[in-house]
Amino acid sequence: LGYVLRAALGMDAPAIVGGLIGTVGFLIYGIGFLTTACVSRETWLRVPGFASLGFALLTMLVAGQIESLLVAAAGVFLLAVVPGWILLGRERKG
């Protein structure tokens, strides 16, 4: 969908394909978080799971633009670092 939209708007195809790597990464993050939430019964992991899917959509929409780097950096911080801190904090308490 993102590729078709960008191609229709006249963007270069290699830039779009390179920009979609972040989309695939966030989709994998989302699937991983949602699966972990179901298996471990840690329902709070649904929040970063659905947020990952939102970032996948957002990175698809900005594919090939310089803003995609900012979106990817914000997504990695919010979806990898923050949940990691929370999980480490819970491990220390438990």
C-alpha positions as CSV (number, residue, x, y, z in Angstrom):
1,L,0.0,0.0,0.0
2,G,2.7,2.4,1.0
3,Y,4.7,1.5,-2.1
4,V,1.7,2.1,-4.4
5,L,0.9,5.4,-2.8
6,R,4.5,6.6,-3.1
7,A,4.8,5.4,-6.6
8,A,1.6,7.2,-7.6
9,L,3.1,10.4,-6.1
10,G,6.2,10.0,-8.1
11,M,8.8,9.0,-5.5
12,D,11.8,6.8,-6.4
13,A,11.2,3.1,-5.9
14,P,14.6,2.2,-4.2
15,A,14.1,4.9,-1.6
16,I,10.7,3.5,-0.8
17,V,11.9,-0.1,-0.5
18,G,14.7,1.1,1.8
19,G,12.2,3.1,3.8
20,L,10.0,0.1,4.3
21,I,12.6,-1.8,6.3
22,G,11.4,0.1,9.3
23,T,7.9,-0.8,8.6
24,V,8.7,-4.5,8.6
25,G,10.8,-4.1,11.8
26,F,7.9,-2.5,13.6
27,L,5.5,-5.2,12.4
28,I,7.8,-7.8,13.8
29,Y,8.0,-5.9,17.1
30,G,4.2,-5.7,17.2
31,I,3.7,-9.4,16.6
32,G,6.3,-10.2,19.2
33,F,4.8,-7.9,21.9
34,L,1.3,-9.1,21.2
35,T,2.4,-12.8,21.3
36,T,4.3,-12.2,24.5
37,A,1.3,-10.5,26.0
38,C,-0.9,-13.5,25.3
39,V,1.6,-16.1,26.4
40,S,2.8,-14.4,29.6
41,R,-0.5,-12.9,30.5
42,E,1.3,-9.5,30.9
43,T,-1.6,-7.5,29.5
44,W,0.4,-4.2,29.6
45,L,2.5,-5.5,26.7
46,R,-0.5,-5.0,24.5
47,V,0.2,-1.3,24.6
48,P,3.6,-1.4,23.0
49,G,2.3,-4.2,20.7
50,F,-0.4,-2.0,19.2
51,A,1.9,1.1,19.3
52,S,4.3,-0.9,17.2
53,L,1.6,-1.5,14.6
54,G,0.9,2.2,14.6
55,F,4.6,3.0,14.1
56,A,4.6,0.5,11.2
57,L,1.8,2.4,9.5
58,L,3.5,5.7,10.3
59,T,6.9,4.6,8.9
60,M,5.1,3.3,5.8
61,L,3.6,6.7,5.2
62,V,6.9,8.6,5.6
63,A,9.0,6.0,3.6
64,G,11.7,7.6,1.5
65,Q,11.6,10.9,3.4
66,I,14.1,12.3,5.9
67,E,11.4,12.3,8.6
68,S,11.4,8.5,8.5
69,L,14.6,8.5,10.5
70,L,13.1,10.6,13.2
71,V,10.0,8.4,13.3
72,A,12.1,5.2,13.5
73,A,14.3,6.6,16.2
74,A,11.3,7.7,18.3
75,G,9.7,4.3,17.7
76,V,12.7,2.3,18.7
77,F,13.1,4.4,21.9
78,L,9.4,4.1,22.9
79,L,9.0,0.4,21.9
80,A,12.4,-1.1,22.8
81,V,14.0,1.0,25.5
82,V,11.0,1.9,27.6
83,P,9.4,-1.6,27.8
84,G,12.9,-3.0,28.5
85,W,13.3,-0.6,31.4
86,I,9.9,-1.6,32.8
87,L,10.7,-5.3,32.4
88,L,14.1,-4.9,34.1
89,G,12.5,-3.0,37.0
90,R,9.9,-5.8,37.5
91,E,12.7,-8.4,37.4
92,R,14.6,-6.7,40.2
93,K,11.4,-6.5,42.4
94,G,10.4,-10.1,41.7
